[in-house]
Amino acid sequence: MTNVAIIGTQWGDEGKGKVVDLLSEGADLVVRFQGGNNAGHTLVVGDQSYALHTVPSGILRPGKVSVIASGVVVDPEDLIVEIRALVKRGVTISPANLKISEKAHMIMPYHRLLDVARENAAGSQRLGTTGRGIGPAYEDKAARVGLRLLDLRSPDVFIQKVERALQEKNCLFENLYKVPSLKAETVAARVLALRDDLLPYLTDVTSYLRAAGEQGLNILFEGAQGVQLDVDHGTYPYVTSSNPTTGSVAVGTGLAPKRLENVLGLVKAYTSRVGEGPFPTELKDEVGDQIRERGREYGTTTGRPRRCGWLDAVVVRAAVKLCGIDHLAITKLDVLSGLGELKIASHYELDGEKLLWPPASLLDLARVKLVYRSSPGFDEDIKTARKLTDLPKGARAYLDLVEELVGCPPALVSVGPERDETIILNRYF
C-alpha cells in the first residue's frame, strides 16, 4: 500500500490534472479531498481534452475508483451536468467507480447568488472569485447552517433547513444587495429534483477509505488550487475558502495524518495566478504575454486569462516546508523554450532584510524587492524527451537551479500536455 498526496505549491493551475491522471495508472483510488468546482483540471488523453471540475481526475482511468471526500463542497446541479457530459463522451461513471461522501456540504443556488452579489457590490475591492458559491458554502458549513448531501434522504427536513438558511440570506439580498429574495420551496424543489441521480453515489467515505487502506490498496489524494490560495497560509484575503495544504488530506477525508506516506508538490516552470491579489513576479510585458499564449493560460472553469510571470522560488520554498513535500513535479517546462534568458526569484528583500519566505502582510509583500537568479534558457522543442539526458543543456540547467533554490528534487518533469510527454524520475506506485 502507498498513499500519495499531490499539492499545488503556487496559486493553483500548476497542471494537477495531468499529473494525477498520470500517477493514477498505479493507484487504485483517486480521492479529491477539498475545494469546490471553481478549480478546473484539464487533461489531454490522445487527441481528446477533458475539463474536470468536481469529478476526480482518476475517472478517465478504467478500473480505478474516484472519491469525492467530505472536505469538498459539491454543487449538485453542476456535478450532474459534469457527470452527464463525461458519460456522453464515453467515460464510464457509476456508483461502482465514483463514491461521494454523504457528509460533503452542498453549494446551493443561494450561495451562488450571494457570491456574485458580493463581488458586484465590492467594485474595485472585489476578490476575483469565480462566482460559483464556494466561499458562501464554506461559510454556512462553519456557521452550522449548511446542507449536506445526506440531507437529500429526508425531503421534509431538507426543506426546513433551506428555510432556515434563507432567513438571513434573503435579508441580505433584499436590504443590502438589492436583489430579489428566494423562496425556500422553489430552491428546495430545484435541488431535490436531482435526488434520485445523486443518492446512489453517496458513501461513508471515511470507512470506505479506511477499508481500502487495510486491503493494501494504493490511494492518490488530489487537492484543488495551491498553497498561496490557502485560507490560513496564503495571500489572505485573496485566497480560496479551504485549505489546499497537506494537513487538509486528513481533515477532508477522515483518515489519520500518519496514513499519508508521500507528498508530491506541483510546480509550474513559471508562475501564474487568476483573479485579484498580489503577484510579485508578474510580467506585464510581451514576455508575460508569450508565456500566457504558449501555456494556454486561461481558466478551465471561467476562461479568464491568467496573469503570468517568472518562477517565484520564495513561494515554492515556503510550500515545500509547510506541506512536507518530498519531491517536485515540474510542469510546462516546454512553454519556456525560445524565451531567451530565464529568471527565478531566489529571495525577497524588505527594508534591507533578506526574506526566504513570503511576508504575511500584503502591505509588506507589495514593497518587497525581488532578487533574481538567471539561467541561459533553451530554444529546442523538448516534447520528445523521456530522460533528463534528452533535454538540452539550458533546460537541464534551469531544472538544477529550481532544485537548488527550492531545496527539493524533482520526481517528474512534464515536457508537453499529453500523458506520455513526461520524464519520470520516481514512481510512487
Sequence and secondary structure as in RCSB ss.txt:
>XXXX:A:sequence
MTNVAIIGTQWGDEGKGKVVDLLSEGADLVVRFQGGNNAGHTLVVGDQSYALHTVPSGILRPGKVSVIASGVVVD
PEDLIVEIRALVKRGVTISPANLKISEKAHMIMPYHRLLDVARENAAGSQRLGTTGRGIGPAYEDKAARVGLRLL
DLRSPDVFIQKVERALQEKNCLFENLYKVPSLKAETVAARVLALRDDLLPYLTDVTSYLRAAGEQGLNILFEGAQ
GVQLDVDHGTYPYVTSSNPTTGSVAVGTGLAPKRLENVLGLVKAYTSRVGEGPFPTELKDEVGDQIRERGREYGT
TTGRPRRCGWLDAVVVRAAVKLCGIDHLAITKLDVLSGLGELKIASHYELDGEKLLWPPASLLDLARVKLVYRSS
PGFDEDIKTARKLTDLPKGARAYLDLVEELVGCPPALVSVGPERDETIILNRYF
>XXXX:A:secstr
  EEEEEE SSS SSHHHHHHHHTTS SEEEE SB TTS EEEEETTEEEEESSS GGGGSTT EEEE TTBEE 
HHHHHHHHHHHHHTT   STTTEEEETT EE  HHHHHHHHHHHHHHGGG     SSSHHHHHHHHHHT   BGG
GGG HHHHHHHHHHHHHHHHHHHHHTS      HHHHHHHHHTTHHHHGGGEE HHHHHHHHHHTT  EEEE  S
 GGG TTTSSTTSS SS  STHHHHHHH   GGG  EEEEEEESSEEE SSS  TTB  SHHHHHHHHHTT B T
TT  B EEE EEHHHHHHHHHHHT  EEEEE GGGGTTS SEEEEEEEEETTEEESS  S HHHHTT EEEEEEE
    S  TT  SGGGS HHHHHHHHHHHHHHT  EEEEE SSBTTSEEES    
